[in-house]
């Protein structure tokens, strides 16, 4: 939230963690709207039932926070005509009249089979969100490469649910070697 400024667009790329990231994006959008920014959230998550959800205490107003979803496949949405406003129709034929807010947040699943070129139509900056132990290091590297090859600026990655005491290489749960532990010298002296 601190890295955003007016007239800003940024995508938050999910890797196998849409549920957790969607909630964080919704909470950020609400906080920004409460600070008098007009915020547009575009929900490109692959499974709308697991996508963007606002907390029960949500007090979002339709004037300062708009949520949009694509009419069809998220990766094919290339312009405002491909989006629908969630919960309301702006006119009879369902075509939204869009004016993007001061800040636009794009929630997107990034699938290596699809790539990230579709995000270029909406932003040039991406933050990747990874949950510890959920995705392989290879998949995270592949997604980062796809984002860069699409000409997008990969700002940084956020690692969620990491353990402060974890000293492994991160490969144990994915078939790789376990972390190397110091040898206990006392056990050899019997």
N, C-alpha and C positions, 0 to 999 in steps of 0.2 A: 504494500500500500504506500509506503514511504517513497518508493521509486517512481510513482506515477505522478504526472502533472497534467494540467489541462491540455486538451486536444491530443491525447495520447491513445494509442491502440497497442494492445499487447495480447498475445495468445498464451494460454497456459496449456501446455501439452501434457496429457495424461498417458502414463504407461501402466496399464493394468490396474488402475486405481481411481477410476472415474467417481465412484461414490464419495471417497474422502475429499478429493480435489473439488468436486462440484459444491460441496458444502462450504469449503474455504472460499471459493470464488463468490458464492452468494453472500457470505458474511462480509467479504471485502467490498462488494458492490453496495451493500446496505450502509456500511460505514462511510463510504465515499459520498453516497447520496445524502446521508445525514450531515455531511460537511458542505452541503450545498453544491456539489458537482452534479451535473446531469450525467447519468451513467447508462450505457447500453451494454447489455450482456448478450452475446451470441452463443447459443448452446449447440455446438456441433458434436456432442457426445453421441456415440453410435446407438445407445439404448436409452431413449427418452425416459423410460421408467426409472433408470438409474442415474439420470442426468441431474441437471440443476434443480435444487430444492432449497427453499428459503426456510430458515428456522421458524418454529411455531409462533414466536414472539415478533415476527416480521411486521414492521410498520411501513413497509415500502409504499411510496405513493407513485401512481402511474405517471405523474408529471416529471419526477426526477430519476426514475429507474425503469427502463424498458428491457424486456427479455424477448429475444427473437430466436426462432428455430427455422431450419431449412424446410422447404416444402417437400423435399425428397431426400435423396442420399446426400449427407453432409459434404462429402468430397466433391460433389458436382455444383454446389452453390457458389456462384461467382459474382453475383450482384444483389442489390437490395430487392430486386424482383423475385429472387429465389428464396426470400425469407418471409416468415409470417410472425406477427406479434403474438406472443403467448397470452391467451386469455381474452383477447379482444380482436376485432376486425375493424380496420380503419374505414372500409367502405364495403359496399354490397358484394363486389366480386372477390373480396378477400385479399386484394393487393394492398400491402401496407404503404403508408406514406411515411417514409423513414427520414429522419434527421438524426444522425448519430450524435450522441451526447459528447460532453467534454472528454469523457474517458470511455473507451470501448474495451471490454474484456471478452476474449474469445476462448471459450472452454472447448477443447478438442481432444478426442482420442487420436493418437498417432499410431497407425498400424503399419508396420514395415511392408506389408503387401500392397498398401495404398499409397504410401508416401506422404509428403507434406506440402506439395506444390499448391494445393487448394487454399492453404493459409495465406499465401502471397496476395490473394485478392482482398484480404481483410487487415493485414498487418505486415510489418517487416521485422518485428521483434517477438521472440518466443522465450518463455521460461518453461523448462521441463520439470515435471513433478514425478518423483520416483518414490515408491514405498520400499523400505528395506526388506529384503528377503522375498519380494514378490516377483521381480523380473530378473532375468539373467543379465550379467554384465554385457554379454554380446548384444542382447536386444536393446539395452540402453545406448550402447555405442552406435548401433545401427540407426536408431531413431535420431541421435545427434547428427550423424552423417547425412541422413535424409533432410533434416532441417537445414543444415548448411548447404547441401547441394541444391535446395530449392531457392537459394539466395536469401535466406532469412538469417537474421542476426540472433544467434543463440546467446542470450544474455547470461544465463546461469541455470543450474539445476538445483532443485530443492529435494533433499532427502528426508522423507517423513518416517517416523517410528524407528529411528536408529537407536541403538543402545550405547550409552556413553562408555560402557566397559567392554564393548566388542572389540577384540583385537584380531579377528580373523581377516582373511583376505577377501571375504565376501563370496567365496566359491563353494563352501561346504554344502549348502543346500541345493546346489545345481550339479552335483556329480563330480565336482573338483576336489582337490586335496583339502584336508582339514588344516587349520592353522598350526604352525609349528609351535610346540610348547617347550619351555625349558626343561631339561632333564633333571630329575630329582636325584641328586648325588647321594643322598642318605640311603636310598634303597639298595645301592651297590655294595655297601659296606657291611653286609651281614655275615 
